[in-house]
Amino acid sequence: MTPLTTLLLAFSMSADAFAASIGKGAMIEQPRFREALRTGLIFGTVEALTPLLGWALGVAAAHHVEAWDHWIVFTLLLIIGGHMIVASFSVEHEESERPRRRTWWLLAATAVATSIDALAVGIGLAFLDINILVTALAIGMVTTLMATLGTLLGRHLGELIGRRAELLGGLILIGIGSGILTEHLGMW
């Protein structure tokens, strides 16, 4: 993968965390930078660890699926990207009083829920010639940045930007998967 592809992957993986953090920021009474950074670090750490776990699982299974590994990567990215696109159009409203901050457990649970796609992407990355540590670090750093910004912007932007970010992230993942498939099949 090129550095640009790695960066695009990192931004697409951070899209759901960005969307979730906008929602979290909208729910918190006047989120401060410290709270936003705490949210970003939790999301970023989880988002960096899950592709590593997925990559390890993929490496363990690699010798069983070498002949069609490109189809696995394409299918995983298509499904994840498609799910992100569909989720960008769903409407969920949560009415409650705004707390000053979210509990660590609630943030961690949300981070895990938004990083399941990174686990699946990690499995797919096991079949490519990449440096998984650099890729996971890029995903974690971009997610930290995006979740921190999302929390700070959440109070003002609400769900509108979050949904668009998730839509764009899904389209990017499908594009990356299509690029991998066409490159492998010699169509590009």
Beta strands, then each sheet from edge to edge (+ up, - down):
end
